[in-house]
Amino acid sequence: MLAANPFIIARLPAAEAFADRVQEVRRIAAAFREPGGKLLVYGDRRLGKSAALHVAAAKARSASLPVAVVDLSTVSGPVEAANQILTAVHRAVGRSWTDLFKAVAKALSVQISATADPAAGGLPTVAVTVASTRPAEERYLLVTDVLTAVEAELRRRGKRLGLALDEFQRIHEWGGEDAEWALKGATERHEAISYVLAGSSRSLIEDMVADKSRALWKLFDLLQMGPIDPVELAIWIRKRARRAGVAMSDDSAQAIVRVAGPRTRDVVQLARHVWARGRPSRRATLNDVAEAMDTLVREQDAIQRRAWATIDATAQDILRLLAADPNVAITSAETLARYDLGAKSSVHRGMVNLVKAELLTVAESGRYMYDDPFFRRWVQLYTLADLGLPTPAMDLGR
């Protein structure tokens, strides 16, 4: 029987399938274990922050510390956030805490109901109804009120809890800087809860922690998560592929990282398809890397065309030029004139808007680059001819 694909993207990987991040996982696990610990983990999307949280949480739990990990990325507002926090906390501390809900409800003057969830081994899901005494404009305070009520109950019982709030910066959407100050006011007093906050809105988070006038300045220890070293990531890919029955050369593994990097998830996604191509012969080559990349791009064609249709002509030309040459000086007089891009200020504004739309990102060097390598390749394959530009060869490092 052939092994299953060792490169996992549809769910959070187990520790043995997790790429590198040894130091980061160790640091996060230590923050969970430290009484009153406060760590903020941030970086660009698809770098493995969420997976690192779960692997570190598993390590902390192995030392008998309850840990709850709450994903705020999909919640619609503070009521759902409170729901997720209470559900995760109850699952972390166990069945004996059924009366936790009564204590929280009494402390917050909210209505809470719990129903058994078979998927969670009978532990409950939680429904939270905010009391009518809470004005809508202050509803963001429900999140910190819940945290404070849980802290009080933990202290009463002489217990501790590790709590991770993934994509925590969502609180800013619900209450702006007032919500940040509420978070500061709650967490700086909490000793029974050890906090790990994680987020991927890098510029917003950097503003939160670097500006002396903002609430989170010097409140949390900081752990910036950048790309995994490409050499280490290529080694990891080769090892994972070999253990699952597919031999992969150094050149092939390095090409996967070069073509799909620097975001970990993108690299793993391409590695997954390269491994699948090499599975029948038990060997993956550079040609498999190129063919897997273009197959992925073709499979995503409908999604990419939809994204392309949402942007104006100037933005499309910016993306074409960056796809043709990532080092092009787009705002130079020569480029503006050659491609009839219009005023320099309009082009710069278009680049800023593309960053806001998460189609481009800004490297530490200040250079604009594609956020998604698969979208970049789609632009190369399907749109460069519109400007009379050739399709670049894929950089496989041959």
C-alpha positions in Angstrom: 0.0 0.0 0.0 1.4 3.4 -1.0 1.9 6.1 1.6 -0.5 9.0 1.9 0.6 12.4 0.7 2.9 13.8 3.4 2.3 17.4 2.6 -0.9 18.6 4.4 -2.7 21.9 3.6 -6.4 21.2 4.1 -6.0 20.9 7.9 -3.6 21.9 10.6 -0.7 19.4 10.6 0.4 17.2 13.5 3.8 17.9 15.0 5.5 15.3 12.9 4.2 16.9 9.7 5.0 20.5 10.7 7.8 22.2 8.8 10.6 23.4 11.0 9.7 26.3 13.4 11.4 24.5 16.3 12.5 27.8 18.0 9.1 29.5 17.5 7.2 26.5 18.8 9.4 26.3 21.9 8.9 30.0 22.5 5.2 29.8 22.2 4.9 26.7 24.5 7.1 28.5 27.1 4.7 31.5 27.0 1.7 29.2 27.7 3.5 27.7 30.6 4.7 31.0 32.2 2.2 32.3 34.8 0.7 35.5 33.4 2.8 35.1 30.2 2.1 37.5 27.4 3.4 36.8 23.9 2.4 38.4 20.6 3.2 36.4 17.4 2.9 38.2 14.1 3.9 38.0 10.5 2.5 37.7 7.0 -0.2 35.2 6.1 0.5 31.6 5.2 3.7 31.4 7.2 2.5 28.7 9.6 1.5 30.8 12.6 -1.7 28.9 13.3 0.0 25.6 12.9 2.7 26.7 15.3 0.1 27.7 17.9 -1.5 24.3 17.8 1.8 22.4 17.9 2.9 24.5 20.9 -0.4 24.0 22.6 -0.1 20.3 22.3 3.4 20.5 23.9 2.0 22.5 26.8 -0.9 20.1 27.2 1.6 17.2 27.5 2.8 18.9 30.6 -0.7 18.9 32.0 -1.5 22.5 31.4 -4.9 23.2 29.9 -4.6 25.3 26.7 -7.4 26.7 24.5 -6.7 28.0 21.0 -9.4 30.3 19.5 -9.5 31.3 15.9 -11.1 34.7 15.4 -10.5 34.8 11.7 -14.1 33.7 10.7 -16.2 35.3 13.5 -18.5 38.1 12.5 -18.2 40.1 15.7 -17.6 40.2 19.4 -20.7 38.0 20.3 -19.4 35.1 18.1 -15.9 35.8 19.5 -17.2 35.4 23.1 -18.9 32.2 22.0 -15.7 30.8 20.6 -13.7 31.7 23.6 -16.1 30.1 26.1 -16.4 27.0 24.0 -12.7 26.6 23.7 -12.1 27.3 27.4 -14.7 24.7 28.4 -13.2 22.1 26.2 -9.7 22.8 27.6 -10.7 22.6 31.3 -13.1 19.7 31.0 -16.5 18.4 31.9 -16.2 19.3 35.6 -16.5 23.0 34.8 -20.1 23.0 33.6 -20.9 25.6 36.2 -18.3 27.9 34.6 -21.0 29.2 32.3 -23.2 30.1 35.3 -20.4 32.0 36.9 -19.6 33.9 33.7 -23.3 34.6 33.0 -23.7 36.0 36.5 -20.5 38.1 36.2 -21.5 39.6 32.8 -25.2 39.8 33.1 -25.5 37.8 29.8 -27.6 34.8 28.9 -25.6 31.6 28.1 -27.0 28.3 27.0 -24.9 25.1 26.4 -25.9 22.1 24.3 -23.9 18.8 23.9 -21.8 18.6 20.8 -21.2 14.9 19.8 -18.3 15.9 17.7 -16.5 17.2 20.8 -17.1 14.1 22.9 -20.3 15.5 24.5 -18.7 18.8 25.5 -21.0 21.7 24.9 -21.3 24.4 22.3 -22.2 27.7 23.7 -24.7 30.3 22.7 -24.2 33.8 24.1 -26.9 36.5 24.1 -25.7 39.9 25.1 -27.9 41.6 27.7 -30.0 44.5 26.4 -28.2 46.8 28.9 -25.1 46.6 26.7 -25.2 49.5 24.1 -24.3 48.3 20.6 -21.3 50.6 20.4 -19.8 49.0 23.5 -20.4 45.4 22.4 -16.7 44.9 21.7 -16.2 44.9 25.5 -17.9 41.5 25.7 -14.7 39.9 24.6 -12.6 41.3 27.4 -15.5 40.9 29.9 -15.5 37.2 29.1 -11.8 37.0 29.6 -12.0 38.7 32.9 -14.8 36.4 34.1 -12.8 33.3 33.1 -9.8 34.8 34.9 -11.8 35.3 38.1 -13.1 31.7 38.0 -9.7 30.3 37.4 -8.3 32.2 40.4 -11.2 31.1 42.6 -10.4 27.5 41.7 -6.6 28.0 41.9 -6.1 26.9 38.3 -4.2 28.2 35.3 -4.9 28.3 31.5 -3.0 28.9 28.4 -5.1 30.9 25.9 -4.2 31.7 22.2 -6.3 34.2 20.3 -5.5 33.7 16.6 -6.1 36.7 14.4 -6.6 38.8 17.5 -6.4 42.0 15.6 -10.0 41.5 14.6 -10.9 43.3 17.9 -9.8 46.5 16.1 -12.5 46.1 13.6 -15.1 45.9 16.4 -14.0 48.8 18.6 -10.9 50.5 17.1 -8.3 51.7 19.6 -10.9 51.6 22.4 -11.0 47.8 22.0 -7.2 47.8 22.1 -7.3 49.7 25.4 -9.9 47.3 26.8 -7.7 44.4 25.9 -4.7 46.0 27.7 -6.8 46.8 30.7 -7.9 43.1 31.0 -4.8 41.2 30.1 -2.3 43.2 32.1 -4.2 42.3 35.3 -4.6 38.6 34.5 -2.2 36.1 36.1 -4.2 32.9 35.8 -4.4 33.2 32.0 -1.2 33.1 30.0 -1.9 34.8 26.6 -0.5 34.2 23.2 -1.9 36.6 20.6 -1.3 35.9 16.9 -2.1 37.9 13.9 -1.3 38.4 10.2 -2.2 42.0 9.6 1.4 43.0 9.9 1.1 46.8 9.4 -1.8 47.1 11.8 -0.1 45.0 14.5 3.2 46.9 14.1 1.3 50.1 14.6 -0.3 48.6 17.7 3.0 47.6 19.4 5.4 50.3 18.1 3.4 53.5 18.7 3.9 54.7 22.3 0.4 56.2 22.2 -1.2 52.8 21.5 -2.4 50.4 24.2 -0.2 47.4 23.4 3.1 49.2 23.4 5.5 47.2 25.5 2.7 45.1 27.0 3.6 41.8 25.2 6.8 40.1 24.3 7.1 40.0 20.5 7.8 37.1 18.2 7.9 38.1 14.5 7.5 35.0 12.3 9.2 35.4 8.9 9.8 32.9 6.1 11.5 29.6 6.9 15.1 29.5 5.7 14.8 28.2 2.1 17.7 25.7 2.5 16.0 24.2 5.7 12.6 24.1 4.0 14.0 22.3 1.0 15.7 19.7 3.2 12.4 19.2 5.1 10.6 18.7 1.8 13.1 16.0 0.6 12.9 14.2 4.0 9.1 14.2 4.0 8.9 13.0 0.4 11.4 10.2 0.9 9.7 8.9 4.0 6.5 8.7 2.0 8.2 6.7 -0.8 9.1 9.4 -3.4 12.8 10.3 -4.0 13.3 14.0 -4.7 16.6 15.6 -5.7 18.1 18.6 -4.0 17.4 20.6 -7.2 13.7 19.6 -7.3 13.2 20.5 -3.6 15.0 23.8 -4.0 12.9 24.6 -7.1 9.7 24.1 -5.2 10.8 26.6 -2.6 12.1 29.0 -5.2 8.9 28.9 -7.4 6.3 28.9 -4.6 8.1 30.8 -1.8 8.4 32.5 0.6 5.1 31.6 2.3 5.2 28.2 3.9 1.7 27.2 2.9 2.3 27.9 -0.8 5.5 25.9 -0.8 3.7 23.0 0.9 0.9 23.2 -1.6 3.2 22.9 -4.5 5.2 20.1 -2.8 2.0 18.2 -2.3 1.3 18.2 -6.1 4.9 17.5 -7.0 4.9 14.4 -4.7 1.6 13.3 -6.3 3.1 13.5 -9.8 6.2 11.5 -8.7 4.2 8.9 -6.8 3.7 6.4 -9.7 7.5 6.3 -10.5 8.6 7.0 -6.9 10.7 9.8 -8.2 10.0 13.6 -8.6 12.0 15.7 -11.0 12.4 19.3 -12.0 9.9 18.7 -14.8 7.4 17.5 -12.2 7.9 20.8 -10.4 7.2 22.9 -13.5 4.2 20.8 -14.6 2.8 20.7 -11.1 3.0 24.5 -10.8 1.2 25.1 -14.1 -1.4 22.5 -13.3 -2.2 24.3 -10.1 -2.5 27.6 -11.9 -4.8 26.1 -14.5 -6.9 24.5 -11.7 -7.3 28.0 -10.1 -8.1 29.7 -13.4 -11.7 30.7 -12.5 -10.6 32.1 -9.1 -7.8 34.1 -10.7 -9.9 35.5 -13.5 -12.4 36.7 -10.9 -9.7 38.5 -9.0 -8.4 40.0 -12.2 -11.8 41.3 -13.1 -12.1 43.3 -9.9 -9.2 45.6 -10.6 -8.9 48.5 -13.0 -6.8 48.7 -16.1 -3.9 50.6 -14.4 -3.7 48.0 -11.7 -3.8 45.2 -14.3 -0.8 46.8 -16.1 1.1 47.1 -12.8 0.6 43.4 -12.2 1.6 42.5 -15.7 4.8 44.4 -15.5 5.8 43.0 -12.1 5.0 39.5 -13.4 7.2 40.1 -16.4 10.1 41.6 -14.3 9.9 41.7 -10.5 12.7 44.4 -10.5 11.0 46.7 -13.0 11.0 50.4 -12.0 7.3 50.9 -12.6 7.2 54.6 -11.7 10.2 55.6 -13.8 9.6 58.0 -16.6 10.6 55.5 -19.2 8.2 52.8 -18.0 5.3 55.2 -17.5 5.7 56.5 -21.1 6.5 53.1 -22.7 3.3 51.5 -21.4 1.1 54.6 -21.2 0.5 54.1 -17.5 -0.5 57.7 -16.8 0.7 59.9 -14.0 3.3 58.7 -11.5 1.0 59.5 -8.6 -1.8 57.4 -10.1 0.5 54.4 -10.5 1.8 54.7 -7.0 -1.8 54.9 -5.7 -2.6 51.8 -7.7 0.2 49.9 -6.1 -0.9 51.0 -2.6 -4.4 49.8 -3.4 -3.1 46.4 -4.7 -1.4 46.0 -1.3 -4.7 46.8 0.5 -6.4 44.2 -1.8 -3.7 41.7 -0.7 -2.6 41.1 -4.3 0.8 42.7 -3.7 2.9 42.9 -0.6 5.8 45.0 0.4 9.1 43.3 1.2 11.4 44.6 3.9 13.6 46.1 1.1 10.6 48.2 0.1 10.1 46.3 -3.2 6.6 45.5 -4.3 6.0 41.8 -4.9 3.2 39.4 -5.5 1.4 38.0 -2.4 0.4 34.8 -4.2 2.9 33.0 -6.5 0.1 31.1 -8.2 -1.6 34.3 -9.2 1.8 35.7 -10.4 2.2 32.6 -12.7 -1.4 33.0 -13.9 -0.7 36.6 -14.9 2.5 35.4 -16.7 0.6 32.7 -18.6 -2.6 34.5 -19.6 -2.1 38.3 -19.7 1.4 39.3 -20.7 0.6 39.0 -24.4 -1.8 41.9 -24.0 1.2 44.2 -23.5 3.3 42.4 -26.1 5.4 40.8 -23.4 6.7 37.2 -23.6 5.9 34.6 -21.0 8.9 34.3 -18.7 10.4 30.8 -18.2 9.8 29.4 -14.7 12.8 30.0 -12.5 13.7 26.4 -11.6 17.4 27.1 -10.9 18.6 25.0 -13.7 
